[in-house]
Amino acid sequence: MGQILLSGTSLLSMPPRRVLVVGMHAFCMLGCLNPNTYTTPRTLAPGAVSVTLAAEAYGLSDRRTVKTWNDASPLAPSLNVAVGLADRIELDLRLPNSWGAQVNVKGQIVRSKAFDLALSPGFFVSRRPTIGDESTPAYSSTWLFLPLLLGFNTSRNTTVCLTPGLAYGIDDDIKGASVHAITGGGTAATLGAGFDWRLTSTFALHPEVSIVRTLVTDWAVQVVAGVGFAFGAQPAFSEWEPIRKYHRFDSDSDMQ
């Protein structure tokens, strides 16, 4: 496997703290969208609150340049706060990788024992200050996106999630110029896959991986992978019977 090089230095030879800083800087420089949701299509009950922390890493392959540019690095954690607003409506507030702010409104369209479907339109905004002696000028990044959340409920406590969607981003620098975000492509297609495992009524694990691909001739592909740890209220799957606990029979008389 080849090593990722930045300015002639291998990430594998860097101290862990520097790798994290380099990764955060590179991710922010690109104005990239983090499409991971760490949620199911099923919404929280009105008034319920859930908090999710996610550990993540990303990879990028950019073919816009003469020579393909590849990059990969861990990222700062993401924070998500979900609040049930009404029946089948949920508000999600995110701080993706400690960079910018994101707001989604999830509306569940289909709810059944085996399958759930929801739309979760939202937007992401951020502003990067000037770095150094203005060699890296400040700019603001804005993303609009429309993911479709599909959930295949395999049990009362587990759901397989798929998240196809579209996104559009623009970076505006302080001087008024505008360039398309995610390394040159304004419109991008997104696709995510995850697994929600509700271990208790107040805790769930959610590994997820997402791909962002620009819809332009000279394309770029970005991958974000992570694991979400959800604390607090979890969606109710009352259609499924609770898991019964059986005791061991010690004698034939106990079975009568």
C-alpha positions in Angstrom: 0.0 0.0 0.0 1.4 3.4 -0.9 2.0 6.1 1.6 0.2 9.5 1.5 2.7 12.3 1.0 2.2 15.9 2.0 5.1 18.2 1.0 7.3 15.2 0.7 6.5 14.0 4.2 4.7 10.7 4.8 1.7 10.9 7.2 2.8 7.6 8.6 6.0 9.2 9.9 4.2 12.1 11.6 3.3 12.3 15.3 -0.4 11.5 15.8 -1.2 15.1 16.9 0.4 16.5 13.8 -1.5 14.1 11.5 -4.8 15.2 13.1 -3.9 18.9 12.6 -2.8 18.3 9.0 -6.0 16.3 8.2 -8.3 19.0 9.7 -6.5 21.7 7.8 -6.6 19.8 4.5 -10.3 19.0 5.0 -11.2 22.7 5.8 -9.1 24.0 2.9 -11.2 22.0 0.5 -14.5 23.3 1.8 -15.7 19.7 1.9 -19.1 18.4 2.9 -19.3 15.7 5.5 -22.4 13.7 4.5 -22.4 11.2 7.3 -25.7 11.3 9.3 -25.3 8.7 12.1 -29.0 8.3 12.3 -31.9 6.2 11.0 -34.9 7.5 9.0 -37.1 7.0 12.1 -37.5 10.3 14.1 -37.4 10.8 17.8 -40.5 11.3 19.8 -41.6 15.0 20.3 -39.4 16.6 23.0 -36.8 13.8 23.0 -33.1 14.7 22.7 -30.2 12.6 21.5 -26.5 13.6 21.4 -24.0 11.8 19.0 -20.2 12.0 19.0 -18.4 10.5 16.0 -14.8 9.6 15.4 -13.9 10.0 11.7 -11.3 9.9 9.0 -11.4 10.9 5.3 -9.8 10.1 2.0 -9.7 12.1 -1.3 -8.8 11.4 -4.9 -8.8 14.4 -7.2 -8.3 14.1 -10.9 -8.7 17.7 -11.8 -4.9 18.2 -11.9 -2.5 16.8 -14.4 -1.4 14.2 -11.8 -4.0 12.6 -9.6 -3.8 13.9 -6.0 -4.6 11.6 -3.1 -4.9 12.4 0.5 -6.1 10.6 3.7 -6.2 11.5 7.4 -8.1 11.3 10.6 -10.4 14.1 11.5 -11.6 16.0 14.6 -14.7 14.5 16.1 -18.2 15.5 15.0 -21.0 16.5 17.3 -24.7 16.1 16.5 -27.7 17.1 18.6 -31.1 15.7 17.5 -34.4 17.0 18.9 -37.9 15.7 18.2 -40.1 18.6 17.2 -43.3 16.9 16.3 -44.7 13.5 15.2 -42.3 12.3 12.4 -40.3 15.6 12.4 -36.9 16.0 13.9 -34.3 18.9 14.0 -30.6 17.9 13.7 -27.8 20.4 14.7 -24.3 19.4 13.8 -20.7 20.6 14.3 -18.9 18.4 11.7 -15.3 18.0 12.6 -15.3 21.2 14.6 -15.6 23.1 11.3 -18.7 25.2 10.6 -22.3 24.5 11.5 -24.9 22.3 9.9 -28.7 22.2 10.2 -31.0 19.4 9.0 -34.8 18.9 9.3 -35.8 15.3 9.0 -39.3 14.4 8.0 -40.3 10.7 8.0 -42.5 9.7 5.1 -42.8 6.0 5.5 -42.8 4.0 8.8 -43.3 0.3 9.0 -41.9 -2.7 10.8 -39.4 -3.6 8.1 -38.8 -0.3 6.3 -38.6 3.4 7.0 -38.1 6.3 4.6 -37.3 10.0 5.3 -36.1 13.2 3.7 -33.5 15.3 5.6 -32.8 18.5 3.7 -30.3 20.9 5.2 -27.4 23.3 4.8 -23.9 23.7 6.0 -22.0 27.0 6.5 -18.5 27.8 7.6 -16.0 30.6 7.5 -12.2 30.2 7.5 -10.1 33.2 8.6 -7.0 34.3 6.7 -4.0 32.1 7.5 -0.5 33.6 7.9 0.4 36.6 5.8 -2.8 36.3 3.6 -1.1 33.7 1.4 -4.1 31.6 2.3 -7.1 34.1 2.1 -10.3 33.8 4.1 -13.4 32.4 2.6 -16.9 31.2 3.5 -18.3 27.8 2.4 -22.0 27.0 1.9 -23.6 23.7 1.1 -27.2 22.8 0.3 -28.0 19.1 0.3 -30.9 16.7 0.1 -30.3 13.2 1.4 -32.9 10.4 1.2 -32.7 8.1 4.3 -33.6 4.5 3.8 -33.8 2.2 6.8 -34.2 -1.6 6.7 -35.2 -2.7 10.2 -33.7 -6.2 10.7 -34.8 -6.4 14.4 -36.1 -4.2 17.2 -32.5 -3.1 17.9 -30.8 -3.1 14.5 -31.3 -1.1 11.2 -29.3 -1.1 8.0 -29.2 2.4 6.6 -28.6 3.7 3.0 -28.4 7.4 2.3 -28.3 8.5 -1.4 -28.5 12.2 -2.1 -27.5 15.3 -4.0 -25.5 18.3 -2.8 -24.4 21.7 -4.1 -21.7 23.9 -2.7 -20.1 27.3 -3.3 -17.1 28.9 -1.7 -17.1 32.7 -1.5 -13.8 34.4 -0.7 -13.6 37.7 1.1 -12.7 39.6 -2.1 -16.0 38.6 -3.7 -14.9 35.9 -6.0 -16.8 32.6 -6.0 -15.5 29.1 -6.7 -17.3 25.8 -6.6 -16.7 23.8 -3.5 -15.4 20.2 -3.1 -12.3 20.7 -5.3 -14.1 22.3 -8.3 -17.5 20.6 -8.6 -20.6 22.6 -7.6 -23.0 19.7 -7.8 -22.2 16.4 -6.2 -23.8 13.0 -5.7 -23.6 11.4 -2.2 -24.1 7.8 -1.1 -23.8 6.6 2.5 -24.2 3.2 4.2 -24.4 2.5 7.9 -25.6 0.2 10.6 -27.5 1.4 13.7 -27.2 -0.9 16.7 -29.4 0.2 19.6 -27.7 -1.5 22.6 -30.0 0.1 25.2 -32.9 2.5 25.2 -30.3 5.4 25.8 -27.2 4.3 23.8 -26.5 3.2 20.2 -23.5 2.5 18.0 -23.6 3.6 14.3 -20.7 2.9 12.0 -21.1 4.7 8.6 -19.2 5.4 5.4 -20.1 7.9 2.8 -18.9 8.8 -0.7 -19.1 12.3 -2.4 -18.5 12.4 -6.1 -18.5 15.6 -8.1 -20.7 15.6 -11.2 -18.2 17.2 -13.6 -15.9 15.8 -16.3 -12.7 16.2 -14.2 -14.1 14.5 -11.1 -13.0 14.2 -7.5 -14.1 11.5 -5.0 -14.2 12.0 -1.3 -14.8 9.3 1.3 -15.7 9.9 5.0 -15.8 6.9 7.4 -16.6 7.0 11.1 -18.3 5.5 14.1 -21.1 7.4 15.9 -21.8 7.0 19.7 -25.4 8.1 20.4 -26.4 9.0 23.9 -29.9 9.9 25.2 -33.3 9.1 23.6 -33.5 6.6 20.8 -36.2 6.1 18.2 -39.0 3.7 19.2 -39.5 0.5 17.2 -42.7 -0.6 18.9 -43.8 -2.7 15.9 -41.3 -5.3 17.0 -42.0 -7.6 19.9 -39.6 -7.0 22.9 -36.8 -9.6 23.1 -38.0 -12.2 25.6 -35.7 -13.5 28.3 -35.9 -17.2 29.0 -34.7 -19.0 32.1 -33.1 -22.4 32.3 -35.3 -25.2 33.6 -33.5 -27.0 36.4 -35.9 -29.9 36.6 -38.8 -31.5 34.9 -41.2 -30.1 37.5 -40.3 -26.6 36.5 -41.6 -27.3 33.0 -45.0 -28.4 34.3 
